[in-house]
Each structure stands twice: as structure tokens, then as C-alpha cells.
Amino acid sequence: MKFSKLAYFVEQIEKTSSRLSITHLLAELFKKLDKEEIEKTVYLLQGRLAPLYSAIEFGMAEKMIGRSVVTALSIDKKSFENEFKKIGDLGKATEYFKKQISLLEHDDLSILEVYDSLYKLATASKEGSQDVKVQILARLIGQLDSLSCRYLVRIPIGVLRLGFSDMTVLDAFSWMIRGDKSLRPQIEKAYHVRPDLGFIGKVIKSDGLAGLKNVRPHLFTPILMMRAERLSSAKEILEKIGKCAVESKYDGFRLQIHIKKSKVEEVRLYSRNLEDVSFMYPDIIAGVKKEIKVDEVIFEGEAIGFDPHSGNFLPFQETVQRKRKYGIEEKAKEIPLKLFAFELLFLDGKNYLEVPFIERRKKLMSLIKTSGDIFKDVLITAPEEITEDEKKLELLFDDAVSKGLEGIIAKKLNGVYKPGAREWNWIKFKRSYSSKIDDTIDCLVMGYDYGKGKRTDFGIGAFLVGIFDEKQDKFLTVAKIGTGLSDVEWKELKVKSEKSKVKSKPALYDVDKMMECDVWVSPLIVVEIKADEITKSPVHTAGRKLKASKSGKAFEVDVPGFALRFPRLQRFRDDKRPEDVTSLREVKKMFIKQTK
């Protein structure tokens, strides 16, 4: 397919605010692509050249792209800058000047040709690479038509925000095959093991739906991490899963560790949101190399800060200081990490996802060779007790809390590991669940309003947050927050929002008119929110139901939605994906529990 045809589809997607229409457009596009094209096209639609966990970046800022446009079209630099400033969109500014040069011919390159050139651009790293990048992009601008140029220049700076999620793409794959979304569960199961949309699309094109049955864990492709359900008493837990393994619930960084020992030993660490964070934690890398002696393995653990003087574990507020891009070695000496290993997913070619937990645990224990000295060992197996006694489980919970931990995790002995799912194989029993105060709620920042008074300096005065409805694949509002943040937190939120703001409300957002924002933000920023209770509100869309008014011209609120009372920010959750925020189903359960 020609890139100009892809640009046509992108324009149609950009114009619509309907998620279903976007799904249909993607399905129509995917039908027209072959197996090589679909893989590369899916990446380009995400503004990338590879999956999220790959470190390939373009390394181009707006000024460099401006140089490419000026070079390609032989136009005055000042004229371009003025037009760009007036339009406010680099893509449309480039399109504007391309249209003015009516005699300039273009070659109508294919998608694969454009992708290959962009890949060369991104991987140029020798001396003078900036000039190389500018020249490569300039050649593409010179060869493509004006509409193609609009979207081409948006890709390197990550502003090709088309308002759909990974789940929308999975639905589109189903529509491509069967004409509805009935195949989504099967496709999603494979995606959870190999969360690479390009790879999934290529497998479907090559081998059909049957090919997805052969998808297995793959080293250096992070598996979407399984999540736990939540209950608020030992009695409920035992009624649900019976005799269970109990582990402490640590409040740190959940990591997935991939190791391959060939000629050169390679270890990579992935966060919950699929980011490769290996460079951040050199002490864990060194410890894992020393204490794990196998050829190939994927396992999970929780990294938590350790006080080398007292031998105590540190709260999250201190552990989080280790998540940084600079001063890593110095901070590692100040706040060393311990990794509590608790799950085995893959070992020497064998898939352990379908193996019962008790067997996974036994095998994991056999792999880790430590001295038993907490001051020397980096890798530790999470302590575990098996019980079916309610009092014993409560005591384990109390013991964990007394040590400053979050609580406990109860694991079903014959439970399998279900990537990306929230299942009853794991049940969280945390400190806040044992009282009348609700647990914290992970929310997505959807947009913000401009500041007034003191907050004029911040440029932000209140922000809208929402939770995830898995059935609709939409984010629904639960609160607009204007208090409870420090000056530093307001500034940090503004910086994060600036990087992801969009011109119109994303199609994935369901927002009442009363909650409209001055600025919309694409689904990227996850925050942990504490609230006094969950209430009902007609202006929030989480759980709200509408009915047509008697006039038939408008809708009336039939059932009010859920809202958070006195919400305040606890912390930013950079380790979580938008889809990992608290679900509508969970909030409903919390509301029912609260009212009881």
C-alpha cells in the first residue's frame, strides 16, 4: 500500500470522535494490508517504529523537523516559523507549504519504504547524526504529497494522537476477520502474552486465528502482569479460594526480569507498563546475575528500598527516589534495592503460565541461590505460609502491617498465571481494606482547567480523573480535583499534561458536559487518589445510566454515576498503563462494601 493511502485513513480517523467508527476504519485499513505492511503500519499508527518496550526513539525535536521542512521545500526559515506559530500544528504547517509548491512532484512511496527510511533516521547514531536525520526526513517530505507530509512529521515528535487504545486495535483485528468483535477475547489472550500489536497483526495475516494459539512467552518481550482481586477479610478470602499461600504485600516497584545466558549474559527489567527500566536498577541486575544460574528465565518480583544501616525496608516515598534517569549510581548506594521474587513464568524453553501456582513457586525457590544474609543478598524469595485457618490468616495480615508493609496477598494453590487479567487466583488484603476507609483508587488524568489566582503561575487549577470500563473500553469520570496537591505536584502534573495534551476530547472518554475541560489530555497519566468515600453524582459518568427525556430531544439521568468525595492526590503511578487503572467493576464493589 502507498503511504498516501494510509494518510487518507489517518485523516478519516482523526476526524471522527466515535470509537466504533475508528474501529471500522482500522478494520477496513487492515484488510487491505499484507503481513509485512500490517506490522509496520500498526507501529506507525502508534507514532512508533517498534513496540513500547523497545528502546528505539527518533531523537528529533520540533526545531530539527523544521529544518527538514525548510530544506526539503527550499523555503525561508522565518516564513515557516511564522506560519507554524500561527497554525500551532507542525503537521498542518508542513502541509500548507507543500501545497504552495504545486510544481513539486512526489513519488508516492509505499508504507514500507517510508518505514524503512524512518527506521534509518531513528537508528542514525554516528557523529553528525543530527544532519543525517534532517536529510532523511527532508527527502521523505520532498517525495510525499501534502496530506502524507502532515502525518509524517507528526510521527517523530510523538503527536500522532488518534484517540484509540490497544484494545481498539484488537477489536479492529476481530472486525477484520469476522465483521464483529466476537473474536476479541481470543486475540486479547495472545496479546497479553506478547503485547506487541504489530506481531499480533502479522500472525493473524500469516496464519489466521489458529496462529494465535501458538503464541508463547518470548524472552525480552514483557508479559502483561497479572492483577489481583481484593477482599476485606480473611473469612471472605478463605470462602473464595480455600487453602491458600500467603505472601506479604510489598509497596515498591513490580518488575519482570528476563535473563538469557549465551556468549554474553543479558538481563532486562520491565515495569508494569511494559517500559524497559534495566538502566535504572544496576544493583538488581548485578544481584540477579550472581544469584540466578539458568540459561533462560522470566520471573517477577517486587523491588523495595532497603536501609543498609538498620536492616529495615523503606516506604514507597523513599523507594520511588530510585526511579530516575540521572544520578543512578549515587542513589543506588544511598537507597539499595532488594528484589522479592514471587512468580515464575518461563524457564529454559518451558512455559509456566499454565502450571499451578504451588509448582511454579517450588521451581522458583530451587533457582535462587542466596547466602541468607539480608545485608548481602539482593534477590530474595518472598516468604510464604500456607493456611486454611481464618485466625492464622488474620495474624499474618497483622504481622505484615506491623512491619510497615501494605498487607498480604493470598494465592490460590492450583491457580494458573493469567497475563493481564484480574483474577481470583490472587487476592489482595491490604491495610486500608480492614477499616471503614476505602482503599486508594488508581485514576487516569483526562484533562484540566486553567488556574486562577495563585495557580495562574502553574497554568492548571483543577484536573479531571476517570476509571476504566472494561466492557465499553472507555474511561468514565469520577472526580474533578482542585485541592490537596503541593505546589511541586501541581507543577509536575502540568509538565506531564503538556507532553500529552490534545486538541479535542479523545474518543475513549465519556464525559458529561458539566465536566468538560479547558485542555484535554491523551490517556497516559495515571495517578493514585485517596478519597473519604464513594458517593453518587449525576454529572459523573462512571456507572451512570441515561434515558431519553419525554421530548425525545435529550437524555435524562436515570441512575447517577459514582463520584469520589474529598479526593486528593497520593502519588503519580508512572509504572502503570492507562488500562491498569481501577475498573468500574471494582468501584461498584467498593461502593457496595462501603454502604454495608
Buried (B, 14 or more C-beta within 10 A) or exposed (E): BBBBBBBBBBEBBBEBEEBEBBBBBBBBBBEBBEEBBBBBBBBBBBBBBBBBBBEBEBBBEEEBBBBBBBBBBEBEEEEBBEBBEEBEBBBBBBBBBBEEBEEBEBBBBBBBBBBBBBBEBBBBEEEEEEEBBBBBBBBBBBBBBBBBBBBBBBBBBBBBBBBBBBBBBBBBBBBBBEEEBEBBEBBBBBBBBBBBBBBBBBBBBEEEBEBBEEBEBBEBBBBBBBBBBBBBBBEBBBEBBEEBBBBBBBBBBBBBBBBBBEEEEBBBBBBBBBBBBBEBBEBBBEBBBBBBEEEBBBBBBBBBBBEEEEEEBBBBEBBBBBBEEEEBEEBBEEBBBBBBBBBBBBBEEEBBBEBBBBEBBEBBEEBBEBEEEEEEBBBBBBEBBEBEEBEBBBBBBBEBBEEEBBBBBBBBBEBBBBBBBBBBBBBBBBBBBBEEBBBBBBBBBBBBBBBEEEBEEBBBBBBBBBBBBEEEBBBBBBBBBBEBBEEEBBBBBBEBBEEBBBEEBBBBBBBBEEBEBEBBBBBBBBBBBBBEBBBEBBBBBBBBEBEEEEEEEEEEBEEBBBBBEEBBBBBBBBBBBBBBBBBBBBBBBBBEBEEE
